[in-house]
Amino acid sequence: MSTKPEPASLLIACALGIERLALRSGDRGGADGPVTVLRTGMGPKAAERAVTRILADPELREAAVLATGFCAGLAPGMHPGDLVVAEETRDAHGSTPCVGTELLVKELVRAVPGRTVHTGPLAGSDHVVRGHERSALLATGAVAVDMESASTLQSAVRTGVRPVAAVRVVVDAPEHELVRIGTVRGGISAFRVLRAVLPAFYEWHRSLLLPRR
């Protein structure tokens, strides 16, 4: 009788302590296989260093990687607490296609009912984007921007063949600019949404048929 192989690990990467707090205070049950929540630090270089280092661990050799945390929405009508599922991440170094976008959308709708889920390209930047830069990124077709997702996924696929995805929660949008996270309603709303998304991430991970070497 054949034995089912051990499921590969899931690495969930975020940049900020408050993002990791939201993820760690969410529902940690229901995972199919080991789950690691990594705080990378802010910015693309910090994300690249942290992700490359942790994926050198033999136990994470085939880990699926999901970048998450907060982002800035680019399109008019977006609100804090909206979700963004990337079809691809892109920055000056290129683009990385994401796996299982449709499944993630379906599971996020189930996990966080009533929240709007946007899909499209997720842009990467090495600084906080405001004003005309936001409009310029929107003109490229991107729906949101953050500083770590593109670098996280690029680093993940550079170290080996693996499924990658990015899900972000809008904390800052054109009509709802963030002043200080955690002290404004938008920041609190985004925190609560991020805390509720883990079941969707686990379902995405469960659905993957990872290549075994």
Phi, psi and chi 1 to 4 in degrees:
 res  aa     phi    psi   chi1   chi2   chi3   chi4
   1 MET       -  132.3 -172.6  171.7   67.2      -
   2 SER   -74.7  146.1   61.5      -      -      -
   3 THR  -101.7  135.4  -37.9      -      -      -
   4 LYS   -67.4  131.1 -174.8  179.0  177.1 -178.2
   5 PRO   -68.0  152.6   23.4  -32.4      -      -
   6 GLU   -60.3  133.5  -80.7  -68.6  -47.2      -
   7 PRO   -66.7  143.0   22.7  -31.1      -      -
   8 ALA   -68.8  160.3      -      -      -      -
   9 SER   -71.6  163.8  -59.4      -      -      -
  10 LEU  -117.3  124.0  171.4   61.5      -      -
  11 LEU  -106.3  119.6  175.3   64.2      -      -
  12 ILE  -107.6  118.3  -59.0  173.0      -      -
  13 ALA  -110.5  131.6      -      -      -      -
  14 CYS  -137.6  166.4   61.2      -      -      -
  15 ALA   -97.2  -38.7      -      -      -      -
  16 LEU  -106.6  153.4  -55.7  175.4      -      -
  17 GLY   -60.5  -38.5      -      -      -      -
  18 ILE   -68.4  -31.2 -167.0  168.3      -      -
  19 GLU   -68.8  -44.4  -65.2  167.0  -20.6      -
  20 ARG   -63.8  -37.7 -176.4  170.4   62.1  177.4
  21 LEU   -60.4  -44.2  176.0   62.1      -      -
  22 ALA   -60.7  -44.8      -      -      -      -
  23 LEU   -68.1  -38.8  -67.6  163.0      -      -
  24 ARG   -75.6  -22.1  -67.5  178.5   71.2   87.6
  25 SER   -92.5   -2.1   63.1      -      -      -
  26 GLY   -81.2 -174.6      -      -      -      -
  27 ASP   -73.5  109.8  179.8    7.7      -      -
  28 ARG   -91.8   -0.7  -60.7  -61.4  -63.6  -86.3
  29 GLY   -81.8  160.7      -      -      -      -
  30 GLY    92.5    2.8      -      -      -      -
  31 ALA   -74.9  143.9      -      -      -      -
  32 ASP  -106.1   85.5 -171.5    4.8      -      -
  33 GLY   111.1  171.4      -      -      -      -
  34 PRO   -65.3  141.8  -15.3   28.3      -      -
  35 VAL  -124.9  130.7  177.8      -      -      -
  36 THR  -119.0  128.0  -59.9      -      -      -
  37 VAL  -103.8  116.6  177.4      -      -      -
  38 LEU  -108.9  126.5  170.6   69.4      -      -
  39 ARG   -92.5  116.5  178.7 -173.2  174.4 -173.9
  40 THR   -87.5  -24.1   64.7      -      -      -
  41 GLY    91.4  165.2      -      -      -      -
  42 MET   -81.3  142.7  -76.1 -175.0   64.8      -
  43 GLY    97.2  157.4      -      -      -      -
  44 PRO   -64.8  -36.4   18.9  -29.9      -      -
  45 LYS   -68.2  -41.6  -69.3 -176.8  178.6  177.9
  46 ALA   -63.6  -40.5      -      -      -      -
  47 ALA   -63.9  -44.0      -      -      -      -
  48 GLU   -60.2  -46.6  178.6 -177.5    8.4      -
  49 ARG   -62.1  -48.5  -75.7 -167.4  -59.8  -92.5
  50 ALA   -66.4  -43.4      -      -      -      -
  51 VAL   -69.9  -43.5  171.8      -      -      -
  52 THR   -61.0  -41.3  -58.6      -      -      -
  53 ARG   -65.3  -47.6 -177.5  169.1   58.9 -114.7
  54 ILE   -71.0  -31.6 -160.9  167.9      -      -
  55 LEU   -76.6   -5.9  -69.8  178.3      -      -
  56 ALA   -75.6  -14.8      -      -      -      -
  57 ASP   -66.7  124.5 -176.5  -22.5      -      -
  58 PRO   -54.8  -29.6  -24.8   33.3      -      -
  59 GLU   -70.6  -16.9  -67.0 -172.2    2.4      -
  60 LEU  -110.9   16.4  -66.4  172.8      -      -
  61 ARG   -56.9  -36.6 -178.5  169.4   62.7   96.5
  62 GLU  -113.4   18.2  -65.7 -176.3  -17.3      -
  63 ALA   -60.6  137.5      -      -      -      -
  64 ALA   -73.7  146.1      -      -      -      -
  65 VAL  -124.6  128.7  174.9      -      -      -
  66 LEU  -127.1  120.4 -165.9  150.2      -      -
  67 ALA   -89.7  135.1      -      -      -      -
  68 THR  -148.7 -179.8 -165.6      -      -      -
  69 GLY   128.7 -156.6      -      -      -      -
  70 PHE   -95.0  161.9  -56.4  132.0      -      -
  71 CYS  -151.8  171.0   71.0      -      -      -
  72 ALA  -101.5  124.5      -      -      -      -
  73 GLY   -74.7  147.1      -      -      -      -
  74 LEU  -106.6  -26.5  -62.8  174.4      -      -
  75 ALA   -90.3  142.1      -      -      -      -
  76 PRO   -56.8  142.9  -23.0   33.2      -      -
  77 GLY    92.3   -7.4      -      -      -      -
  78 MET   -77.3  148.6  -63.7 -179.9   87.6      -
  79 HIS  -131.1  152.5  -63.9   87.3      -      -
  80 PRO   -54.6  135.1  -26.7   36.0      -      -
  81 GLY    96.7  -14.1      -      -      -      -
  82 ASP   -64.8  154.9  -75.2    2.1      -      -
  83 LEU  -109.2  147.5  -73.7  144.1      -      -
  84 VAL  -124.1  121.9  174.0      -      -      -
  85 VAL  -107.6  117.3  178.6      -      -      -
  86 ALA   -75.5  132.6      -      -      -      -
  87 GLU   -80.1  -29.9  -66.2  173.7  -18.3      -
  88 GLU  -158.3  155.5   65.6  174.1   13.4      -
  89 THR  -105.9  148.2   57.4      -      -      -
  90 ARG  -148.1  144.9   54.7  166.0   74.9  152.2
  91 ASP  -152.5 -165.3   64.5    8.0      -      -
  92 ALA   -63.6  -18.3      -      -      -      -
  93 HIS   -93.5   -3.2  -57.5  -70.2      -      -
  94 GLY   129.5 -168.5      -      -      -      -
  95 SER  -125.2  153.1   63.2      -      -      -
  96 THR  -128.3  117.1  -54.5      -      -      -
  97 PRO   -71.1  145.1   22.2  -29.0      -      -
  98 CYS  -100.2  154.4  -64.2      -      -      -
  99 VAL  -108.4  138.6  172.9      -      -      -
 100 GLY    73.8   30.9      -      -      -      -
 101 THR   -58.8  -46.8  -60.3      -      -      -
 102 GLU   -62.7  -41.2  -69.1 -177.4    5.7      -
 103 LEU   -63.2  -42.9  175.3   71.6      -      -
 104 LEU   -60.6  -42.9  -85.2  167.7      -      -
 105 VAL   -59.4  -47.9  171.0      -      -      -
 106 LYS   -59.9  -44.8 -178.1 -179.5   78.3  171.1
 107 GLU   -72.7  -32.6  -66.3  -60.6  -27.3      -
 108 LEU   -69.0  -38.6  -73.1  166.0      -      -
 109 VAL   -60.0  -37.6  168.1      -      -      -
 110 ARG   -72.4  -40.5 -179.7 -179.1  -58.6  171.4
 111 ALA   -74.5  -34.8      -      -      -      -
 112 VAL  -129.3   70.8 -162.3      -      -      -
 113 PRO   -60.6  142.0   18.7  -29.3      -      -
 114 GLY    91.9  -11.4      -      -      -      -
 115 ARG   -90.9  140.8  -67.7  -69.4  176.4  179.2
 116 THR   -78.0  134.3  -58.4      -      -      -
 117 VAL  -113.9  120.7 -178.2      -      -      -
 118 HIS  -102.6  145.3  -53.1  -93.0      -      -
 119 THR  -125.9  152.6   60.0      -      -      -
 120 GLY   151.3 -174.0      -      -      -      -
 121 PRO   -67.6  140.7  -21.0   33.6      -      -
 122 LEU  -110.6  117.4  176.0   60.3      -      -
 123 ALA   -84.3  150.6      -      -      -      -
 124 GLY  -110.9  146.2      -      -      -      -
 125 SER  -142.7  157.9  174.5      -      -      -
 126 ASP   -99.7   10.7   61.0    1.5      -      -
 127 HIS  -154.4  167.3   59.3  -82.1      -      -
 128 VAL   -68.6  129.3  175.6      -      -      -
 129 VAL   -96.4  130.7  172.7      -      -      -
 130 ARG  -135.3  165.5  -61.3  -74.1 -174.3 -157.7
 131 GLY    49.0 -122.2      -      -      -      -
 132 HIS   -66.2  -30.2   71.0  -80.7      -      -
 133 GLU   -64.1  -38.0  -77.2 -173.4  -73.9      -
 134 ARG   -64.1  -43.9 -175.6  173.6  -68.8 -169.8
 135 SER   -63.2  -38.3  -58.9      -      -      -
 136 ALA   -66.0  -39.5      -      -      -      -
 137 LEU   -67.8  -39.4  -75.1  172.6      -      -
 138 LEU   -59.7  -37.7  177.1   62.4      -      -
 139 ALA   -65.8  -20.8      -      -      -      -
 140 THR   -82.1   -7.1   70.2      -      -      -
 141 GLY   102.9   -7.5      -      -      -      -
 142 ALA   -67.8  145.1      -      -      -      -
 143 VAL  -101.5  -18.6  -64.2      -      -      -
 144 ALA  -158.3  168.8      -      -      -      -
 145 VAL  -142.7  143.2   58.8      -      -      -
 146 ASP  -148.4  178.4   75.0   88.0      -      -
 147 MET  -100.7   -9.2  -69.6 -165.4  -72.2      -
 148 GLU  -121.7  -27.2  -63.7   82.1   27.2      -
 149 SER   -59.0  -48.1  -68.4      -      -      -
 150 ALA   -60.6  -45.4      -      -      -      -
 151 SER   -67.1  -37.8 -175.3      -      -      -
 152 THR   -60.0  -49.6  -66.9      -      -      -
 153 LEU   -70.8  -37.8  -60.9 -160.5      -      -
 154 GLN   -59.9  -44.9  -74.2  166.4    9.5      -
 155 SER   -64.9  -37.6  -58.6      -      -      -
 156 ALA   -65.0  -47.0      -      -      -      -
 157 VAL   -76.3  -21.9  -60.8      -      -      -
 158 ARG   -68.5  -28.9 -169.4 -177.7  -59.1  125.7
 159 THR   -88.2   -7.8   60.4      -      -      -
 160 GLY   161.9  164.8      -      -      -      -
 161 VAL   -74.3  122.7  177.3      -      -      -
 162 ARG  -161.2  154.2   67.8 -176.1   75.6 -110.9
 163 PRO   -73.3  140.4  -10.5   25.3      -      -
 164 VAL  -135.3  153.5  -65.5      -      -      -
 165 ALA  -156.1  165.8      -      -      -      -
 166 ALA  -141.6  128.5      -      -      -      -
 167 VAL  -129.7  125.3  174.5      -      -      -
 168 ARG  -126.4  152.9  -69.9  -83.2  170.4  169.0
 169 VAL  -108.6  127.3 -177.8      -      -      -
 170 VAL   -69.3  124.7  174.4      -      -      -
 171 VAL  -117.2  -12.2   72.8      -      -      -
 172 ASP  -147.4  126.4  176.1   79.9      -      -
 173 ALA  -138.0  166.2      -      -      -      -
 174 PRO   -51.4  -40.6  -30.8   36.6      -      -
 175 GLU   -95.0    1.6  -67.3   92.1    1.9      -
 176 HIS  -138.5   67.6  -55.4  -88.4      -      -
 177 GLU   -72.3  136.2  -74.1 -156.0   -8.7      -
 178 LEU   -81.3  135.9  179.1   69.9      -      -
 179 VAL   -99.9  -59.9  179.7      -      -      -
 180 ARG  -141.3  125.0 -111.4 -179.3  -65.4  174.9
 181 ILE   -65.2  140.2 -168.6  164.6      -      -
 182 GLY    88.5  -17.8      -      -      -      -
 183 THR  -108.5   -3.2   62.5      -      -      -
 184 VAL  -122.3  158.3  -66.0      -      -      -
 185 ARG   -59.0  -39.3 -172.9  172.0  -61.2  169.3
 186 GLY   -61.6  -41.5      -      -      -      -
 187 GLY   -65.5  -40.5      -      -      -      -
 188 ILE   -66.8  -41.5  -64.7  168.2      -      -
 189 SER   -61.7  -44.7  173.7      -      -      -
 190 ALA   -64.6  -38.2      -      -      -      -
 191 PHE   -60.4  -45.5  179.4   90.1      -      -
 192 ARG   -64.6  -38.4  -71.8  174.2  176.4  161.0
 193 VAL   -66.6  -45.4  171.4      -      -      -
 194 LEU   -60.7  -34.5 -172.2   58.1      -      -
 195 ARG   -66.3  -22.3 -169.9  171.3   58.7 -172.4
 196 ALA   -97.4   -2.6      -      -      -      -
 197 VAL   -91.2  -10.3  -62.5      -      -      -
 198 LEU   -55.1  -40.8  -80.1  174.3      -      -
 199 PRO   -57.2  -35.8  -27.2   36.2      -      -
 200 ALA   -67.3  -39.2      -      -      -      -
 201 PHE   -64.1  -40.4  -65.3  173.6      -      -
 202 TYR   -66.0  -38.4  -63.8  156.5      -      -
 203 GLU   -66.6  -38.9  -74.3  -60.7  -36.2      -
 204 TRP   -59.3  -47.9  173.1   78.4      -      -
 205 HIS   -61.9  -42.1 -177.3 -136.7      -      -
 206 ARG   -62.5  -31.4 -171.6  172.6  -68.8  116.0
 207 SER   -77.4  -13.3   75.3      -      -      -
 208 LEU   -79.9  138.8  -60.0  173.1      -      -
 209 LEU  -105.7   94.7 -175.3   61.4      -      -
 210 LEU   -80.8  139.8  -64.3  178.0      -      -
 211 PRO   -67.6  136.4   23.9  -32.1      -      -
 212 ARG  -104.1  132.2  -47.1  -57.4  -62.2 -177.1
 213 ARG  -113.3      -  -67.4 -168.7  -69.6  -86.4
